[in-house]
Amino acid sequence: MGNVSHALLIRLALEREYPEAMFRVAFRYKLGLAVEQDLEQARRLLWKAAKSRHGLAMLQLAICFHGGKWGFPVNRKRAGYWYLQVFKKWLEEAANGDTAARGLIEIYQVEQIPDLWIRKQLGLPPVQTQAQQS
């Protein structure tokens, strides 16, 4: 998005509900950057950006539910749901040639997730042990 004025970014986030703008403005409200700090507004915008399938918003929401950040309650079920959503999105994008998504998969080691249920939900085969590979 480059250098965008605070006013334009906030207008895009609030009026047009542009996911990238909502995500960025959510952090501004959380931290009180160029706006008055407002955790309720930050949570609302983060939630809306995540529901719009903004990858980093989905990841941040998962982190929030996992650790009770931004005033969200700790909720492992919701955290798992949002982790699953963002990993699915990245796998889809990587399959379509998105190198940034491929990098995120590598950073977060999505393909190495040991949980069989999550692997099945992501369409990944079970992890092979070294004995099985020989």
Backbone as CSV, one residue per row, in Angstrom:
resi,resn,N_x,N_y,N_z,CA_x,CA_y,CA_z,C_x,C_y,C_z
1,MET,0.806,-1.181,0.000,0.000,0.000,0.000,0.858,1.258,0.000
2,GLY,2.112,1.138,0.317,3.000,2.282,0.307,2.670,3.288,1.388
3,ASN,3.086,4.541,1.165,2.791,5.617,2.119,1.390,6.148,1.861
4,VAL,0.526,5.935,2.809,-0.857,6.373,2.701,-1.135,7.275,3.899
5,SER,-1.865,8.354,3.665,-2.161,9.253,4.771,-3.017,8.534,5.807
6,HIS,-2.866,8.964,7.050,-3.659,8.371,8.130,-5.147,8.520,7.849
7,ALA,-5.549,9.689,7.410,-6.968,9.957,7.166,-7.527,9.044,6.082
8,LEU,-6.782,8.859,4.982,-7.250,7.987,3.899,-7.330,6.542,4.373
9,LEU,-6.331,6.100,5.086,-6.310,4.733,5.593,-7.505,4.476,6.511
10,ILE,-7.771,5.399,7.404,-8.893,5.243,8.326,-10.214,5.285,7.568
11,ARG,-10.332,6.183,6.586,-11.569,6.247,5.798,-11.804,4.950,5.033
12,LEU,-10.763,4.404,4.396,-10.902,3.135,3.671,-11.320,2.016,4.617
13,ALA,-10.742,2.014,5.792,-11.047,0.961,6.759,-12.479,1.055,7.251
14,LEU,-12.914,2.238,7.591,-14.218,2.402,8.221,-15.372,2.495,7.224
15,GLU,-15.178,3.199,6.126,-16.274,3.394,5.180,-16.378,2.267,4.165
16,ARG,-15.262,1.880,3.601,-15.287,0.898,2.507,-14.961,-0.518,2.968
17,GLU,-14.545,-0.642,4.208,-14.200,-1.947,4.782,-13.194,-2.721,3.917
18,TYR,-12.175,-2.004,3.476,-11.086,-2.601,2.712,-10.229,-3.411,3.684
19,PRO,-10.083,-4.731,3.474,-9.417,-5.588,4.472,-8.014,-5.135,4.880
20,GLU,-7.180,-4.742,3.919,-5.827,-4.311,4.272,-5.877,-3.064,5.148
21,ALA,-6.757,-2.137,4.802,-6.891,-0.910,5.596,-7.432,-1.236,6.983
22,MET,-8.439,-2.125,7.065,-8.984,-2.496,8.375,-7.897,-3.094,9.255
23,PHE,-7.056,-3.948,8.666,-5.973,-4.581,9.416,-4.999,-3.525,9.951
24,ARG,-4.578,-2.621,9.082,-3.615,-1.594,9.492,-4.197,-0.642,10.537
25,VAL,-5.440,-0.246,10.338,-6.072,0.686,11.272,-6.337,0.001,12.610
26,ALA,-6.604,-1.298,12.587,-6.781,-2.039,13.843,-5.542,-1.867,14.716
27,PHE,-4.355,-1.987,14.121,-3.119,-1.799,14.893,-2.987,-0.352,15.374
28,ARG,-3.412,0.585,14.553,-3.342,1.986,14.972,-4.214,2.209,16.205
29,TYR,-5.437,1.662,16.194,-6.310,1.803,17.361,-5.756,1.059,18.570
30,LYS,-5.153,-0.091,18.335,-4.584,-0.844,19.453,-3.470,-0.054,20.133
31,LEU,-2.623,0.558,19.319,-1.446,1.257,19.842,-1.661,2.752,20.074
32,GLY,-2.765,3.297,19.568,-3.002,4.731,19.683,-2.111,5.540,18.756
33,LEU,-1.871,5.058,17.546,-1.032,5.751,16.566,-1.901,6.603,15.648
34,ALA,-1.793,7.893,15.748,-2.537,8.864,14.940,-4.040,8.830,15.214
35,VAL,-4.460,8.054,16.183,-5.859,8.003,16.631,-5.831,7.785,18.138
36,GLU,-6.960,8.045,18.779,-7.046,7.754,20.207,-7.094,6.236,20.390
37,GLN,-6.327,5.710,21.337,-6.301,4.271,21.574,-7.716,3.773,21.905
38,ASP,-8.125,2.711,21.229,-9.472,2.172,21.400,-9.421,0.669,21.105
39,LEU,-9.251,-0.148,22.165,-9.132,-1.597,21.972,-10.393,-2.219,21.395
40,GLU,-11.554,-1.687,21.742,-12.795,-2.232,21.196,-12.838,-2.051,19.678
41,GLN,-12.492,-0.863,19.219,-12.449,-0.594,17.777,-11.355,-1.437,17.118
42,ALA,-10.222,-1.588,17.774,-9.131,-2.410,17.242,-9.595,-3.849,17.054
43,ARG,-10.255,-4.404,18.071,-10.749,-5.786,17.977,-11.790,-5.921,16.868
44,ARG,-12.686,-4.959,16.783,-13.739,-5.011,15.763,-13.149,-5.008,14.353
45,LEU,-12.187,-4.122,14.114,-11.569,-4.044,12.789,-10.729,-5.279,12.479
46,LEU,-10.006,-5.788,13.467,-9.220,-7.007,13.264,-10.145,-8.164,12.901
47,TRP,-11.243,-8.281,13.633,-12.211,-9.353,13.385,-12.772,-9.253,11.965
48,LYS,-13.159,-8.042,11.545,-13.725,-7.856,10.206,-12.701,-8.143,9.116
49,ALA,-11.466,-7.735,9.322,-10.421,-8.015,8.339,-10.176,-9.520,8.230
50,ALA,-10.166,-10.210,9.358,-9.972,-11.667,9.349,-11.135,-12.363,8.639
51,LYS,-12.351,-11.925,8.919,-13.521,-12.524,8.262,-13.519,-12.263,6.760
52,SER,-12.792,-11.230,6.320,-12.651,-10.920,4.897,-11.512,-11.710,4.264
53,ARG,-10.939,-12.644,5.024,-9.854,-13.539,4.574,-8.523,-12.809,4.365
54,HIS,-8.278,-11.770,5.137,-6.974,-11.103,5.113,-6.026,-12.002,5.914
55,GLY,-5.011,-12.528,5.264,-4.141,-13.529,5.872,-3.502,-13.116,7.184
56,LEU,-2.878,-11.950,7.212,-2.208,-11.535,8.441,-3.207,-11.206,9.546
57,ALA,-4.406,-10.740,9.153,-5.448,-10.492,10.165,-5.898,-11.823,10.772
58,MET,-6.047,-12.853,9.938,-6.442,-14.167,10.455,-5.372,-14.697,11.407
59,LEU,-4.102,-14.531,11.023,-3.017,-14.989,11.883,-3.014,-14.217,13.196
60,GLN,-3.164,-12.894,13.141,-3.158,-12.089,14.359,-4.330,-12.451,15.255
61,LEU,-5.498,-12.712,14.667,-6.659,-13.095,15.461,-6.415,-14.439,16.148
62,ALA,-5.799,-15.372,15.431,-5.452,-16.663,16.040,-4.511,-16.459,17.222
63,ILE,-3.512,-15.608,17.048,-2.555,-15.313,18.116,-3.274,-14.665,19.306
64,CYS,-4.207,-13.767,18.993,-4.972,-13.098,20.062,-5.777,-14.103,20.875
65,PHE,-6.484,-14.999,20.220,-7.273,-16.004,20.939,-6.373,-17.016,21.645
66,HIS,-5.233,-17.304,21.064,-4.313,-18.272,21.662,-3.743,-17.742,22.980
67,GLY,-3.399,-16.455,23.006,-2.737,-15.913,24.191,-3.523,-14.873,24.960
68,GLY,-4.784,-14.631,24.572,-5.579,-13.629,25.269,-5.058,-12.219,25.056
69,LYS,-4.621,-11.909,23.858,-4.066,-10.583,23.556,-5.163,-9.656,23.019
70,TRP,-4.906,-8.370,23.025,-5.789,-7.316,22.527,-7.111,-7.305,23.300
71,GLY,-7.169,-7.942,24.447,-8.410,-8.000,25.204,-9.328,-9.135,24.790
72,PHE,-8.883,-9.986,23.861,-9.664,-11.170,23.500,-9.485,-12.216,24.591
73,PRO,-10.519,-12.996,24.883,-10.353,-14.059,25.874,-9.529,-15.203,25.286
74,VAL,-8.820,-15.924,26.126,-8.122,-17.121,25.656,-9.187,-18.123,25.235
75,ASN,-9.067,-18.595,24.000,-10.028,-19.552,23.468,-9.293,-20.411,22.450
76,ARG,-8.814,-21.571,22.911,-8.001,-22.437,22.050,-8.774,-22.922,20.817
77,LYS,-10.081,-23.149,20.964,-10.883,-23.612,19.831,-10.919,-22.539,18.733
78,ARG,-11.175,-21.293,19.138,-11.196,-20.210,18.148,-9.806,-19.965,17.574
79,ALA,-8.785,-20.067,18.413,-7.411,-19.903,17.916,-7.127,-20.957,16.854
80,GLY,-7.483,-22.203,17.146,-7.266,-23.285,16.185,-8.007,-23.049,14.883
81,TYR,-9.234,-22.555,14.990,-10.031,-22.271,13.792,-9.312,-21.248,12.912
82,TRP,-8.842,-20.150,13.522,-8.213,-19.094,12.726,-6.846,-19.507,12.205
83,TYR,-6.085,-20.296,12.993,-4.823,-20.830,12.450,-5.117,-21.681,11.228
84,LEU,-6.125,-22.527,11.326,-6.499,-23.407,10.220,-6.892,-22.584,8.994
85,GLN,-7.670,-21.534,9.191,-8.103,-20.700,8.064,-6.918,-20.040,7.364
86,VAL,-5.989,-19.486,8.138,-4.854,-18.809,7.501,-3.932,-19.813,6.833
87,PHE,-3.722,-20.986,7.425,-2.862,-21.979,6.791,-3.482,-22.479,5.490
88,LYS,-4.805,-22.681,5.478,-5.486,-23.091,4.236,-5.293,-22.035,3.155
89,LYS,-5.469,-20.781,3.533,-5.313,-19.684,2.575,-3.904,-19.673,1.995
90,TRP,-2.903,-19.787,2.853,-1.520,-19.777,2.370,-1.228,-20.970,1.476
91,LEU,-1.743,-22.143,1.819,-1.521,-23.321,0.973,-2.169,-23.142,-0.396
92,GLU,-3.375,-22.576,-0.428,-4.050,-22.295,-1.707,-3.239,-21.306,-2.532
93,GLU,-2.796,-20.230,-1.887,-2.037,-19.202,-2.595,-0.701,-19.749,-3.093
94,ALA,-0.037,-20.556,-2.282,1.242,-21.144,-2.691,1.043,-22.081,-3.875
95,ALA,-0.054,-22.838,-3.866,-0.353,-23.747,-4.976,-0.591,-22.975,-6.274
96,ASN,-1.016,-21.713,-6.154,-1.238,-20.858,-7.327,-0.014,-20.022,-7.674
97,GLY,1.138,-20.351,-7.083,2.394,-19.707,-7.445,2.769,-18.490,-6.622
98,ASP,2.061,-18.210,-5.544,2.371,-17.049,-4.713,3.603,-17.351,-3.865
99,THR,4.722,-16.704,-4.192,5.967,-16.982,-3.473,5.944,-16.438,-2.049
100,ALA,5.202,-15.352,-1.819,5.094,-14.820,-0.454,4.384,-15.828,0.442
101,ALA,3.307,-16.432,-0.056,2.586,-17.457,0.714,3.489,-18.655,0.964
102,ARG,4.277,-19.024,-0.025,5.221,-20.148,0.133,6.206,-19.819,1.253
103,GLY,6.683,-18.583,1.289,7.604,-18.165,2.344,6.955,-18.229,3.720
104,LEU,5.692,-17.811,3.807,4.982,-17.871,5.097,4.783,-19.315,5.540
105,ILE,4.514,-20.196,4.599,4.371,-21.624,4.923,5.677,-22.144,5.507
106,GLU,6.790,-21.749,4.912,8.093,-22.187,5.407,8.409,-21.583,6.776
107,ILE,8.119,-20.292,6.943,8.390,-19.631,8.221,7.622,-20.311,9.353
108,TYR,6.341,-20.562,9.109,5.493,-21.146,10.152,5.479,-22.667,10.110
109,GLN,6.268,-23.254,9.225,6.424,-24.710,9.107,5.064,-25.418,9.033
110,VAL,4.172,-24.860,8.205,2.828,-25.413,8.055,2.884,-26.875,7.646
111,GLU,3.782,-27.208,6.749,3.849,-28.584,6.257,4.386,-29.558,7.293
112,GLN,4.942,-29.043,8.388,5.491,-29.905,9.430,4.570,-30.056,10.636
113,ILE,3.355,-29.539,10.544,2.401,-29.639,11.651,2.173,-31.116,11.951
114,PRO,2.413,-31.551,13.199,2.287,-32.974,13.512,0.856,-33.451,13.756
115,ASP,-0.051,-32.560,14.115,-1.419,-32.945,14.455,-2.136,-33.531,13.231
116,LEU,-2.556,-34.803,13.323,-3.181,-35.486,12.191,-4.490,-34.839,11.752
117,TRP,-5.307,-34.384,12.725,-6.580,-33.772,12.368,-6.355,-32.492,11.567
118,ILE,-5.420,-31.650,12.032,-5.135,-30.408,11.310,-4.562,-30.726,9.936
119,ARG,-3.667,-31.703,9.855,-3.088,-32.079,8.565,-4.189,-32.507,7.598
120,LYS,-5.139,-33.288,8.090,-6.242,-33.740,7.240,-7.068,-32.547,6.771
121,GLN,-7.358,-31.606,7.674,-8.138,-30.421,7.323,-7.419,-29.566,6.276
122,LEU,-6.101,-29.554,6.327,-5.306,-28.776,5.382,-5.042,-29.528,4.082
123,GLY,-5.443,-30.803,4.029,-5.202,-31.601,2.836,-3.768,-32.070,2.723
124,LEU,-3.073,-32.150,3.854,-1.680,-32.602,3.869,-1.632,-34.079,4.228
125,PRO,-0.720,-34.838,3.635,-0.581,-36.243,4.020,0.016,-36.344,5.422
126,PRO,-0.139,-37.513,6.074,0.480,-37.682,7.401,1.996,-37.493,7.312
127,VAL,2.595,-37.011,8.380,4.048,-36.828,8.426,4.698,-38.203,8.438
128,GLN,5.667,-38.386,7.548,6.383,-39.659,7.513,7.574,-39.607,8.468
129,THR,7.739,-40.669,9.225,8.912,-40.769,10.087,10.101,-41.167,9.229
130,GLN,11.313,-41.003,9.781,12.512,-41.372,9.028,12.514,-42.860,8.729
131,ALA,11.966,-43.684,9.621,11.902,-45.132,9.376,11.011,-45.427,8.172
132,GLN,9.911,-44.681,8.011,8.998,-44.889,6.895,9.619,-44.419,5.581
133,GLN,10.519,-43.435,5.639,11.143,-42.903,4.434,12.229,-43.827,3.895
134,SER,12.785,-44.688,4.748,13.879,-45.573,4.326,13.400,-46.735,3.502
